[in-house]
Amino acid sequence: MLSPCVARCGLNDENYCMGCLRHLDEIVAWRDCSETVQLAIIAKLPARKARFAGKSNQHSLSRAKWIASQTRLAEHKQTLPEPDID
């Protein structure tokens, strides 16, 4: 699945990209996520858009933040959870 990236990267204080509205961990893990998880992330974006309306980028999406997220996910052997589907 294609990434929802819009090439306007900039993080808020909660590490959400104000361009695509994904959390940094979601961005880093995107290519390793199942399509089900990717679709669940995309489903959350409209609510995030409303939540962050009028807010602006506070921080750049630096290589250091990217590596820190990769390291955190790897150390905890975390992946993004599969959503509950009824």
HTML snippet that shows the backbone in 3Dmol.js (N, CA, C, O; Angstrom):
<script src="https://3Dmol.org/build/3Dmol-min.js"></script>
<div id="view" style="width:600px;height:400px;position:relative"></div>
<script>
const pdb = `
ATOM      1  N   MET A   1       0.841  -1.173   0.000  1.00  0.00           N
ATOM      2  CA  MET A   1       0.000   0.000   0.000  1.00  0.00           C
ATOM      3  C   MET A   1       0.890   1.241   0.000  1.00  0.00           C
ATOM      4  O   MET A   1       1.936   1.264   0.648  1.00  0.00           O
ATOM      5  N   LEU A   2       0.476   2.244  -0.715  1.00  0.00           N
ATOM      6  CA  LEU A   2       1.241   3.482  -0.749  1.00  0.00           C
ATOM      7  C   LEU A   2       1.158   4.205   0.589  1.00  0.00           C
ATOM      8  O   LEU A   2       0.144   4.151   1.285  1.00  0.00           O
ATOM      9  N   SER A   3       2.221   4.866   0.922  1.00  0.00           N
ATOM     10  CA  SER A   3       2.276   5.662   2.143  1.00  0.00           C
ATOM     11  C   SER A   3       1.400   6.903   1.988  1.00  0.00           C
ATOM     12  O   SER A   3       1.299   7.453   0.891  1.00  0.00           O
ATOM     13  N   PRO A   4       0.766   7.351   3.073  1.00  0.00           N
ATOM     14  CA  PRO A   4      -0.013   8.585   3.014  1.00  0.00           C
ATOM     15  C   PRO A   4       0.854   9.848   3.133  1.00  0.00           C
ATOM     16  O   PRO A   4       0.326  10.947   3.302  1.00  0.00           O
ATOM     17  N   CYS A   5       2.169   9.694   3.045  1.00  0.00           N
ATOM     18  CA  CYS A   5       3.080  10.834   3.148  1.00  0.00           C
ATOM     19  C   CYS A   5       2.744  11.878   2.085  1.00  0.00           C
ATOM     20  O   CYS A   5       2.492  11.547   0.926  1.00  0.00           O
ATOM     21  N   VAL A   6       2.745  13.141   2.501  1.00  0.00           N
ATOM     22  CA  VAL A   6       2.491  14.245   1.573  1.00  0.00           C
ATOM     23  C   VAL A   6       3.718  15.152   1.447  1.00  0.00           C
ATOM     24  O   VAL A   6       3.631  16.259   0.914  1.00  0.00           O
ATOM     25  N   ALA A   7       4.865  14.668   1.946  1.00  0.00           N
ATOM     26  CA  ALA A   7       6.144  15.383   1.858  1.00  0.00           C
ATOM     27  C   ALA A   7       6.086  16.770   2.494  1.00  0.00           C
ATOM     28  O   ALA A   7       6.669  17.723   1.976  1.00  0.00           O
ATOM     29  N   ARG A   8       5.386  16.874   3.612  1.00  0.00           N
ATOM     30  CA  ARG A   8       5.339  18.104   4.418  1.00  0.00           C
ATOM     31  C   ARG A   8       5.662  17.743   5.858  1.00  0.00           C
ATOM     32  O   ARG A   8       4.941  18.115   6.784  1.00  0.00           O
ATOM     33  N   CYS A   9       6.739  17.025   6.029  1.00  0.00           N
ATOM     34  CA  CYS A   9       7.082  16.478   7.331  1.00  0.00           C
ATOM     35  C   CYS A   9       7.413  17.562   8.343  1.00  0.00           C
ATOM     36  O   CYS A   9       8.155  18.500   8.053  1.00  0.00           O
ATOM     37  N   GLY A  10       6.867  17.421   9.500  1.00  0.00           N
ATOM     38  CA  GLY A  10       7.128  18.271  10.643  1.00  0.00           C
ATOM     39  C   GLY A  10       6.341  17.725  11.806  1.00  0.00           C
ATOM     40  O   GLY A  10       5.137  17.498  11.690  1.00  0.00           O
ATOM     41  N   LEU A  11       6.992  17.512  12.912  1.00  0.00           N
ATOM     42  CA  LEU A  11       6.347  16.877  14.055  1.00  0.00           C
ATOM     43  C   LEU A  11       5.809  17.886  15.048  1.00  0.00           C
ATOM     44  O   LEU A  11       6.381  18.959  15.240  1.00  0.00           O
ATOM     45  N   ASN A  12       4.694  17.524  15.682  1.00  0.00           N
ATOM     46  CA  ASN A  12       4.209  18.335  16.796  1.00  0.00           C
ATOM     47  C   ASN A  12       4.860  17.810  18.085  1.00  0.00           C
ATOM     48  O   ASN A  12       5.721  16.931  18.032  1.00  0.00           O
ATOM     49  N   ASP A  13       4.456  18.337  19.213  1.00  0.00           N
ATOM     50  CA  ASP A  13       5.066  17.936  20.489  1.00  0.00           C
ATOM     51  C   ASP A  13       4.781  16.488  20.865  1.00  0.00           C
ATOM     52  O   ASP A  13       5.465  15.926  21.719  1.00  0.00           O
ATOM     53  N   GLU A  14       3.775  15.877  20.235  1.00  0.00           N
ATOM     54  CA  GLU A  14       3.429  14.486  20.519  1.00  0.00           C
ATOM     55  C   GLU A  14       4.036  13.525  19.491  1.00  0.00           C
ATOM     56  O   GLU A  14       3.706  12.339  19.484  1.00  0.00           O
ATOM     57  N   ASN A  15       4.907  14.023  18.638  1.00  0.00           N
ATOM     58  CA  ASN A  15       5.563  13.238  17.576  1.00  0.00           C
ATOM     59  C   ASN A  15       4.603  12.754  16.498  1.00  0.00           C
ATOM     60  O   ASN A  15       4.802  11.685  15.922  1.00  0.00           O
ATOM     61  N   TYR A  16       3.562  13.539  16.224  1.00  0.00           N
ATOM     62  CA  TYR A  16       2.705  13.295  15.068  1.00  0.00           C
ATOM     63  C   TYR A  16       3.153  14.218  13.953  1.00  0.00           C
ATOM     64  O   TYR A  16       3.386  15.406  14.172  1.00  0.00           O
ATOM     65  N   CYS A  17       3.274  13.660  12.746  1.00  0.00           N
ATOM     66  CA  CYS A  17       3.628  14.468  11.584  1.00  0.00           C
ATOM     67  C   CYS A  17       2.420  15.332  11.221  1.00  0.00           C
ATOM     68  O   CYS A  17       1.311  14.820  11.072  1.00  0.00           O
ATOM     69  N   MET A  18       2.630  16.614  11.083  1.00  0.00           N
ATOM     70  CA  MET A  18       1.536  17.509  10.754  1.00  0.00           C
ATOM     71  C   MET A  18       1.239  17.518   9.263  1.00  0.00           C
ATOM     72  O   MET A  18       0.301  18.180   8.819  1.00  0.00           O
ATOM     73  N   GLY A  19       2.028  16.789   8.492  1.00  0.00           N
ATOM     74  CA  GLY A  19       1.743  16.629   7.073  1.00  0.00           C
ATOM     75  C   GLY A  19       0.799  15.460   6.836  1.00  0.00           C
ATOM     76  O   GLY A  19      -0.303  15.643   6.319  1.00  0.00           O
ATOM     77  N   CYS A  20       1.231  14.250   7.217  1.00  0.00           N
ATOM     78  CA  CYS A  20       0.423  13.043   6.961  1.00  0.00           C
ATOM     79  C   CYS A  20      -0.400  12.611   8.172  1.00  0.00           C
ATOM     80  O   CYS A  20      -1.267  11.745   8.052  1.00  0.00           O
ATOM     81  N   LEU A  21      -0.140  13.201   9.327  1.00  0.00           N
ATOM     82  CA  LEU A  21      -0.887  12.957  10.566  1.00  0.00           C
ATOM     83  C   LEU A  21      -0.619  11.604  11.212  1.00  0.00           C
ATOM     84  O   LEU A  21      -1.362  11.172  12.093  1.00  0.00           O
ATOM     85  N   ARG A  22       0.448  10.934  10.771  1.00  0.00           N
ATOM     86  CA  ARG A  22       0.830   9.675  11.415  1.00  0.00           C
ATOM     87  C   ARG A  22       1.815   9.956  12.535  1.00  0.00           C
ATOM     88  O   ARG A  22       2.564  10.932  12.490  1.00  0.00           O
ATOM     89  N   HIS A  23       1.808   9.085  13.544  1.00  0.00           N
ATOM     90  CA  HIS A  23       2.784   9.163  14.619  1.00  0.00           C
ATOM     91  C   HIS A  23       4.135   8.715  14.065  1.00  0.00           C
ATOM     92  O   HIS A  23       4.194   7.928  13.121  1.00  0.00           O
ATOM     93  N   LEU A  24       5.205   9.212  14.649  1.00  0.00           N
ATOM     94  CA  LEU A  24       6.541   8.856  14.192  1.00  0.00           C
ATOM     95  C   LEU A  24       6.733   7.342  14.140  1.00  0.00           C
ATOM     96  O   LEU A  24       7.317   6.830  13.184  1.00  0.00           O
ATOM     97  N   ASP A  25       6.256   6.623  15.145  1.00  0.00           N
ATOM     98  CA  ASP A  25       6.396   5.167  15.147  1.00  0.00           C
ATOM     99  C   ASP A  25       5.636   4.528  13.982  1.00  0.00           C
ATOM    100  O   ASP A  25       6.089   3.534  13.414  1.00  0.00           O
ATOM    101  N   GLU A  26       4.488   5.093  13.629  1.00  0.00           N
ATOM    102  CA  GLU A  26       3.727   4.580  12.486  1.00  0.00           C
ATOM    103  C   GLU A  26       4.476   4.822  11.179  1.00  0.00           C
ATOM    104  O   GLU A  26       4.457   3.981  10.280  1.00  0.00           O
ATOM    105  N   ILE A  27       5.128   5.963  11.079  1.00  0.00           N
ATOM    106  CA  ILE A  27       5.902   6.288   9.879  1.00  0.00           C
ATOM    107  C   ILE A  27       7.073   5.319   9.738  1.00  0.00           C
ATOM    108  O   ILE A  27       7.302   4.753   8.669  1.00  0.00           O
ATOM    109  N   VAL A  28       7.804   5.140  10.823  1.00  0.00           N
ATOM    110  CA  VAL A  28       8.987   4.277  10.799  1.00  0.00           C
ATOM    111  C   VAL A  28       8.598   2.830  10.499  1.00  0.00           C
ATOM    112  O   VAL A  28       9.294   2.153   9.743  1.00  0.00           O
ATOM    113  N   ALA A  29       7.510   2.353  11.073  1.00  0.00           N
ATOM    114  CA  ALA A  29       7.110   0.958  10.925  1.00  0.00           C
ATOM    115  C   ALA A  29       6.275   0.689   9.671  1.00  0.00           C
ATOM    116  O   ALA A  29       5.987  -0.469   9.369  1.00  0.00           O
ATOM    117  N   TRP A  30       5.885   1.723   8.942  1.00  0.00           N
ATOM    118  CA  TRP A  30       4.934   1.608   7.837  1.00  0.00           C
ATOM    119  C   TRP A  30       5.242   0.459   6.873  1.00  0.00           C
ATOM    120  O   TRP A  30       4.368  -0.358   6.582  1.00  0.00           O
ATOM    121  N   ARG A  31       6.455   0.395   6.387  1.00  0.00           N
ATOM    122  CA  ARG A  31       6.767  -0.606   5.354  1.00  0.00           C
ATOM    123  C   ARG A  31       6.740  -2.044   5.891  1.00  0.00           C
ATOM    124  O   ARG A  31       6.631  -2.993   5.114  1.00  0.00           O
ATOM    125  N   ASP A  32       6.837  -2.204   7.197  1.00  0.00           N
ATOM    126  CA  ASP A  32       6.806  -3.537   7.796  1.00  0.00           C
ATOM    127  C   ASP A  32       5.416  -3.931   8.288  1.00  0.00           C
ATOM    128  O   ASP A  32       5.208  -5.066   8.716  1.00  0.00           O
ATOM    129  N   CYS A  33       4.470  -3.008   8.229  1.00  0.00           N
ATOM    130  CA  CYS A  33       3.113  -3.282   8.711  1.00  0.00           C
ATOM    131  C   CYS A  33       2.318  -4.050   7.665  1.00  0.00           C
ATOM    132  O   CYS A  33       2.536  -3.915   6.461  1.00  0.00           O
ATOM    133  N   SER A  34       1.401  -4.849   8.157  1.00  0.00           N
ATOM    134  CA  SER A  34       0.476  -5.531   7.250  1.00  0.00           C
ATOM    135  C   SER A  34      -0.464  -4.496   6.639  1.00  0.00           C
ATOM    136  O   SER A  34      -0.602  -3.383   7.146  1.00  0.00           O
ATOM    137  N   GLU A  35      -1.098  -4.880   5.554  1.00  0.00           N
ATOM    138  CA  GLU A  35      -2.062  -3.975   4.922  1.00  0.00           C
ATOM    139  C   GLU A  35      -3.214  -3.662   5.879  1.00  0.00           C
ATOM    140  O   GLU A  35      -3.757  -2.557   5.856  1.00  0.00           O
ATOM    141  N   THR A  36      -3.583  -4.621   6.711  1.00  0.00           N
ATOM    142  CA  THR A  36      -4.648  -4.410   7.699  1.00  0.00           C
ATOM    143  C   THR A  36      -4.273  -3.297   8.665  1.00  0.00           C
ATOM    144  O   THR A  36      -5.093  -2.430   8.966  1.00  0.00           O
ATOM    145  N   VAL A  37      -3.038  -3.319   9.150  1.00  0.00           N
ATOM    146  CA  VAL A  37      -2.571  -2.267  10.067  1.00  0.00           C
ATOM    147  C   VAL A  37      -2.488  -0.940   9.329  1.00  0.00           C
ATOM    148  O   VAL A  37      -2.891   0.090   9.870  1.00  0.00           O
ATOM    149  N   GLN A  38      -1.977  -0.944   8.112  1.00  0.00           N
ATOM    150  CA  GLN A  38      -1.888   0.290   7.338  1.00  0.00           C
ATOM    151  C   GLN A  38      -3.276   0.908   7.132  1.00  0.00           C
ATOM    152  O   GLN A  38      -3.451   2.118   7.274  1.00  0.00           O
ATOM    153  N   LEU A  39      -4.253   0.070   6.799  1.00  0.00           N
ATOM    154  CA  LEU A  39      -5.619   0.578   6.619  1.00  0.00           C
ATOM    155  C   LEU A  39      -6.188   1.127   7.924  1.00  0.00           C
ATOM    156  O   LEU A  39      -6.918   2.118   7.913  1.00  0.00           O
ATOM    157  N   ALA A  40      -5.861   0.493   9.042  1.00  0.00           N
ATOM    158  CA  ALA A  40      -6.321   0.980  10.346  1.00  0.00           C
ATOM    159  C   ALA A  40      -5.714   2.345  10.654  1.00  0.00           C
ATOM    160  O   ALA A  40      -6.388   3.215  11.205  1.00  0.00           O
ATOM    161  N   ILE A  41      -4.448   2.533  10.303  1.00  0.00           N
ATOM    162  CA  ILE A  41      -3.792   3.831  10.504  1.00  0.00           C
ATOM    163  C   ILE A  41      -4.482   4.886   9.643  1.00  0.00           C
ATOM    164  O   ILE A  41      -4.809   5.974  10.116  1.00  0.00           O
ATOM    165  N   ILE A  42      -4.695   4.550   8.387  1.00  0.00           N
ATOM    166  CA  ILE A  42      -5.344   5.496   7.477  1.00  0.00           C
ATOM    167  C   ILE A  42      -6.739   5.866   7.976  1.00  0.00           C
ATOM    168  O   ILE A  42      -7.167   7.011   7.829  1.00  0.00           O
ATOM    169  N   ALA A  43      -7.445   4.908   8.560  1.00  0.00           N
ATOM    170  CA  ALA A  43      -8.790   5.173   9.084  1.00  0.00           C
ATOM    171  C   ALA A  43      -8.774   6.184  10.229  1.00  0.00           C
ATOM    172  O   ALA A  43      -9.772   6.865  10.467  1.00  0.00           O
ATOM    173  N   LYS A  44      -7.656   6.287  10.933  1.00  0.00           N
ATOM    174  CA  LYS A  44      -7.541   7.219  12.056  1.00  0.00           C
ATOM    175  C   LYS A  44      -7.230   8.651  11.613  1.00  0.00           C
ATOM    176  O   LYS A  44      -7.384   9.587  12.397  1.00  0.00           O
ATOM    177  N   LEU A  45      -6.800   8.823  10.382  1.00  0.00           N
ATOM    178  CA  LEU A  45      -6.309  10.132   9.945  1.00  0.00           C
ATOM    179  C   LEU A  45      -7.365  11.237   9.946  1.00  0.00           C
ATOM    180  O   LEU A  45      -7.035  12.360  10.329  1.00  0.00           O
ATOM    181  N   PRO A  46      -8.620  10.990   9.538  1.00  0.00           N
ATOM    182  CA  PRO A  46      -9.607  12.080   9.593  1.00  0.00           C
ATOM    183  C   PRO A  46      -9.822  12.628  11.012  1.00  0.00           C
ATOM    184  O   PRO A  46      -9.944  13.840  11.193  1.00  0.00           O
ATOM    185  N   ALA A  47      -9.867  11.756  12.003  1.00  0.00           N
ATOM    186  CA  ALA A  47     -10.042  12.211  13.392  1.00  0.00           C
ATOM    187  C   ALA A  47      -8.832  13.013  13.840  1.00  0.00           C
ATOM    188  O   ALA A  47      -8.966  14.014  14.543  1.00  0.00           O
ATOM    189  N   ARG A  48      -7.655  12.571  13.432  1.00  0.00           N
ATOM    190  CA  ARG A  48      -6.439  13.312  13.786  1.00  0.00           C
ATOM    191  C   ARG A  48      -6.426  14.671  13.108  1.00  0.00           C
ATOM    192  O   ARG A  48      -5.989  15.657  13.701  1.00  0.00           O
ATOM    193  N   LYS A  49      -6.899  14.731  11.875  1.00  0.00           N
ATOM    194  CA  LYS A  49      -6.947  16.011  11.165  1.00  0.00           C
ATOM    195  C   LYS A  49      -7.804  17.001  11.945  1.00  0.00           C
ATOM    196  O   LYS A  49      -7.436  18.165  12.101  1.00  0.00           O
ATOM    197  N   ALA A  50      -8.945  16.531  12.431  1.00  0.00           N
ATOM    198  CA  ALA A  50      -9.814  17.396  13.238  1.00  0.00           C
ATOM    199  C   ALA A  50      -9.139  17.780  14.550  1.00  0.00           C
ATOM    200  O   ALA A  50      -9.205  18.933  14.977  1.00  0.00           O
ATOM    201  N   ARG A  51      -8.498  16.823  15.177  1.00  0.00           N
ATOM    202  CA  ARG A  51      -7.825  17.064  16.466  1.00  0.00           C
ATOM    203  C   ARG A  51      -6.714  18.092  16.347  1.00  0.00           C
ATOM    204  O   ARG A  51      -6.540  18.929  17.233  1.00  0.00           O
ATOM    205  N   PHE A  52      -5.964  18.034  15.260  1.00  0.00           N
ATOM    206  CA  PHE A  52      -4.809  18.911  15.104  1.00  0.00           C
ATOM    207  C   PHE A  52      -5.092  20.154  14.262  1.00  0.00           C
ATOM    208  O   PHE A  52      -4.165  20.890  13.925  1.00  0.00           O
ATOM    209  N   ALA A  53      -6.344  20.395  13.921  1.00  0.00           N
ATOM    210  CA  ALA A  53      -6.694  21.556  13.102  1.00  0.00           C
ATOM    211  C   ALA A  53      -6.172  22.842  13.748  1.00  0.00           C
ATOM    212  O   ALA A  53      -6.375  23.082  14.939  1.00  0.00           O
ATOM    213  N   GLY A  54      -5.509  23.649  12.954  1.00  0.00           N
ATOM    214  CA  GLY A  54      -4.981  24.911  13.441  1.00  0.00           C
ATOM    215  C   GLY A  54      -3.653  24.810  14.161  1.00  0.00           C
ATOM    216  O   GLY A  54      -3.074  25.831  14.533  1.00  0.00           O
ATOM    217  N   LYS A  55      -3.160  23.604  14.365  1.00  0.00           N
ATOM    218  CA  LYS A  55      -1.871  23.410  15.040  1.00  0.00           C
ATOM    219  C   LYS A  55      -0.762  23.445  13.993  1.00  0.00           C
ATOM    220  O   LYS A  55      -1.016  23.290  12.798  1.00  0.00           O
ATOM    221  N   SER A  56       0.453  23.647  14.451  1.00  0.00           N
ATOM    222  CA  SER A  56       1.564  23.725  13.504  1.00  0.00           C
ATOM    223  C   SER A  56       2.699  22.804  13.923  1.00  0.00           C
ATOM    224  O   SER A  56       2.733  22.277  15.036  1.00  0.00           O
ATOM    225  N   ASN A  57       3.623  22.632  12.993  1.00  0.00           N
ATOM    226  CA  ASN A  57       4.818  21.838  13.262  1.00  0.00           C
ATOM    227  C   ASN A  57       5.633  22.514  14.351  1.00  0.00           C
ATOM    228  O   ASN A  57       5.767  23.737  14.379  1.00  0.00           O
ATOM    229  N   GLN A  58       6.163  21.714  15.229  1.00  0.00           N
ATOM    230  CA  GLN A  58       7.037  22.238  16.273  1.00  0.00           C
ATOM    231  C   GLN A  58       8.477  21.780  16.079  1.00  0.00           C
ATOM    232  O   GLN A  58       9.416  22.450  16.507  1.00  0.00           O
ATOM    233  N   HIS A  59       8.641  20.625  15.426  1.00  0.00           N
ATOM    234  CA  HIS A  59       9.962  20.024  15.309  1.00  0.00           C
ATOM    235  C   HIS A  59      10.117  19.403  13.925  1.00  0.00           C
ATOM    236  O   HIS A  59       9.141  18.962  13.318  1.00  0.00           O
ATOM    237  N   SER A  60      11.319  19.374  13.447  1.00  0.00           N
ATOM    238  CA  SER A  60      11.565  18.702  12.178  1.00  0.00           C
ATOM    239  C   SER A  60      11.648  17.199  12.396  1.00  0.00           C
ATOM    240  O   SER A  60      11.940  16.732  13.496  1.00  0.00           O
ATOM    241  N   LEU A  61      11.392  16.464  11.348  1.00  0.00           N
ATOM    242  CA  LEU A  61      11.526  15.011  11.392  1.00  0.00           C
ATOM    243  C   LEU A  61      12.970  14.703  11.050  1.00  0.00           C
ATOM    244  O   LEU A  61      13.319  14.491   9.889  1.00  0.00           O
ATOM    245  N   SER A  62      13.791  14.684  12.063  1.00  0.00           N
ATOM    246  CA  SER A  62      15.229  14.520  11.875  1.00  0.00           C
ATOM    247  C   SER A  62      15.612  13.050  11.783  1.00  0.00           C
ATOM    248  O   SER A  62      14.861  12.165  12.193  1.00  0.00           O
ATOM    249  N   ARG A  63      16.776  12.816  11.245  1.00  0.00           N
ATOM    250  CA  ARG A  63      17.324  11.457  11.178  1.00  0.00           C
ATOM    251  C   ARG A  63      17.501  10.885  12.587  1.00  0.00           C
ATOM    252  O   ARG A  63      17.299   9.691  12.809  1.00  0.00           O
ATOM    253  N   ALA A  64      17.879  11.743  13.530  1.00  0.00           N
ATOM    254  CA  ALA A  64      18.066  11.299  14.914  1.00  0.00           C
ATOM    255  C   ALA A  64      16.748  10.791  15.514  1.00  0.00           C
ATOM    256  O   ALA A  64      16.734   9.769  16.200  1.00  0.00           O
ATOM    257  N   LYS A  65      15.648  11.499  15.259  1.00  0.00           N
ATOM    258  CA  LYS A  65      14.346  11.046  15.768  1.00  0.00           C
ATOM    259  C   LYS A  65      13.944   9.738  15.101  1.00  0.00           C
ATOM    260  O   LYS A  65      13.383   8.852  15.745  1.00  0.00           O
ATOM    261  N   TRP A  66      14.231   9.623  13.814  1.00  0.00           N
ATOM    262  CA  TRP A  66      13.914   8.394  13.071  1.00  0.00           C
ATOM    263  C   TRP A  66      14.650   7.208  13.688  1.00  0.00           C
ATOM    264  O   TRP A  66      14.049   6.169  13.963  1.00  0.00           O
ATOM    265  N   ILE A  67      15.955   7.371  13.903  1.00  0.00           N
ATOM    266  CA  ILE A  67      16.774   6.298  14.469  1.00  0.00           C
ATOM    267  C   ILE A  67      16.319   5.958  15.889  1.00  0.00           C
ATOM    268  O   ILE A  67      16.287   4.786  16.264  1.00  0.00           O
ATOM    269  N   ALA A  68      15.969   6.967  16.674  1.00  0.00           N
ATOM    270  CA  ALA A  68      15.490   6.720  18.038  1.00  0.00           C
ATOM    271  C   ALA A  68      14.210   5.892  18.015  1.00  0.00           C
ATOM    272  O   ALA A  68      14.032   5.000  18.845  1.00  0.00           O
ATOM    273  N   SER A  69      13.325   6.182  17.076  1.00  0.00           N
ATOM    274  CA  SER A  69      12.088   5.412  16.962  1.00  0.00           C
ATOM    275  C   SER A  69      12.382   3.979  16.520  1.00  0.00           C
ATOM    276  O   SER A  69      11.811   3.037  17.069  1.00  0.00           O
ATOM    277  N   GLN A  70      13.263   3.802  15.537  1.00  0.00           N
ATOM    278  CA  GLN A  70      13.655   2.462  15.099  1.00  0.00           C
ATOM    279  C   GLN A  70      14.232   1.660  16.258  1.00  0.00           C
ATOM    280  O   GLN A  70      13.901   0.489  16.445  1.00  0.00           O
ATOM    281  N   THR A  71      15.083   2.294  17.018  1.00  0.00           N
ATOM    282  CA  THR A  71      15.732   1.636  18.152  1.00  0.00           C
ATOM    283  C   THR A  71      14.704   1.243  19.204  1.00  0.00           C
ATOM    284  O   THR A  71      14.733   0.126  19.721  1.00  0.00           O
ATOM    285  N   ARG A  72      13.793   2.167  19.522  1.00  0.00           N
ATOM    286  CA  ARG A  72      12.753   1.888  20.522  1.00  0.00           C
ATOM    287  C   ARG A  72      11.889   0.708  20.079  1.00  0.00           C
ATOM    288  O   ARG A  72      11.600  -0.185  20.876  1.00  0.00           O
ATOM    289  N   LEU A  73      11.483   0.701  18.834  1.00  0.00           N
ATOM    290  CA  LEU A  73      10.652  -0.394  18.334  1.00  0.00           C
ATOM    291  C   LEU A  73      11.415  -1.714  18.351  1.00  0.00           C
ATOM    292  O   LEU A  73      10.857  -2.750  18.715  1.00  0.00           O
ATOM    293  N   ALA A  74      12.690  -1.682  17.960  1.00  0.00           N
ATOM    294  CA  ALA A  74      13.501  -2.900  17.921  1.00  0.00           C
ATOM    295  C   ALA A  74      13.801  -3.436  19.317  1.00  0.00           C
ATOM    296  O   ALA A  74      13.743  -4.644  19.545  1.00  0.00           O
ATOM    297  N   GLU A  75      14.122  -2.540  20.255  1.00  0.00           N
ATOM    298  CA  GLU A  75      14.451  -2.971  21.615  1.00  0.00           C
ATOM    299  C   GLU A  75      13.278  -3.667  22.282  1.00  0.00           C
ATOM    300  O   GLU A  75      13.449  -4.616  23.047  1.00  0.00           O
ATOM    301  N   HIS A  76      12.109  -3.187  21.983  1.00  0.00           N
ATOM    302  CA  HIS A  76      10.914  -3.767  22.590  1.00  0.00           C
ATOM    303  C   HIS A  76      10.271  -4.795  21.665  1.00  0.00           C
ATOM    304  O   HIS A  76       9.198  -5.329  21.943  1.00  0.00           O
ATOM    305  N   LYS A  77      10.974  -5.057  20.539  1.00  0.00           N
ATOM    306  CA  LYS A  77      10.458  -5.977  19.529  1.00  0.00           C
ATOM    307  C   LYS A  77       9.005  -5.660  19.223  1.00  0.00           C
ATOM    308  O   LYS A  77       8.164  -6.547  19.081  1.00  0.00           O
ATOM    309  N   GLN A  78       8.744  -4.377  19.127  1.00  0.00           N
ATOM    310  CA  GLN A  78       7.383  -3.928  18.906  1.00  0.00           C
ATOM    311  C   GLN A  78       7.082  -3.823  17.420  1.00  0.00           C
ATOM    312  O   GLN A  78       7.930  -3.466  16.603  1.00  0.00           O
ATOM    313  N   THR A  79       5.871  -4.139  17.121  1.00  0.00           N
ATOM    314  CA  THR A  79       5.298  -3.801  15.837  1.00  0.00           C
ATOM    315  C   THR A  79       3.983  -3.130  16.175  1.00  0.00           C
ATOM    316  O   THR A  79       3.506  -3.204  17.307  1.00  0.00           O
ATOM    317  N   LEU A  80       3.421  -2.497  15.215  1.00  0.00           N
ATOM    318  CA  LEU A  80       2.127  -1.889  15.465  1.00  0.00           C
ATOM    319  C   LEU A  80       1.097  -3.011  15.531  1.00  0.00           C
ATOM    320  O   LEU A  80       1.111  -3.917  14.698  1.00  0.00           O
ATOM    321  N   PRO A  81       0.211  -2.955  16.509  1.00  0.00           N
ATOM    322  CA  PRO A  81      -0.733  -4.062  16.704  1.00  0.00           C
ATOM    323  C   PRO A  81      -1.752  -4.155  15.578  1.00  0.00           C
ATOM    324  O   PRO A  81      -2.142  -3.154  14.976  1.00  0.00           O
ATOM    325  N   GLU A  82      -2.167  -5.378  15.317  1.00  0.00           N
ATOM    326  CA  GLU A  82      -3.263  -5.586  14.373  1.00  0.00           C
ATOM    327  C   GLU A  82      -4.542  -5.034  15.014  1.00  0.00           C
ATOM    328  O   GLU A  82      -4.769  -5.239  16.207  1.00  0.00           O
ATOM    329  N   PRO A  83      -5.366  -4.347  14.248  1.00  0.00           N
ATOM    330  CA  PRO A  83      -6.599  -3.812  14.828  1.00  0.00           C
ATOM    331  C   PRO A  83      -7.616  -4.925  15.086  1.00  0.00           C
ATOM    332  O   PRO A  83      -7.585  -5.977  14.447  1.00  0.00           O
ATOM    333  N   ASP A  84      -8.509  -4.670  16.025  1.00  0.00           N
ATOM    334  CA  ASP A  84      -9.596  -5.606  16.263  1.00  0.00           C
ATOM    335  C   ASP A  84     -10.603  -5.452  15.136  1.00  0.00           C
ATOM    336  O   ASP A  84     -11.062  -4.346  14.847  1.00  0.00           O
ATOM    337  N   ILE A  85     -10.941  -6.555  14.508  1.00  0.00           N
ATOM    338  CA  ILE A  85     -11.905  -6.524  13.412  1.00  0.00           C
ATOM    339  C   ILE A  85     -13.055  -7.434  13.804  1.00  0.00           C
ATOM    340  O   ILE A  85     -12.868  -8.618  14.085  1.00  0.00           O
ATOM    341  N   ASP A  86     -14.236  -6.862  13.816  1.00  0.00           N
ATOM    342  CA  ASP A  86     -15.437  -7.643  14.174  1.00  0.00           C
ATOM    343  C   ASP A  86     -16.105  -8.168  12.948  1.00  0.00           C
ATOM    344  O   ASP A  86     -17.128  -8.846  13.045  1.00  0.00           O
TER     345      ASP A  86
END
`;
const viewer = $3Dmol.createViewer("view");
viewer.addModel(pdb, "pdb");
viewer.setStyle({}, {cartoon: {color: "spectrum"}});
viewer.zoomTo();
viewer.render();
</script>
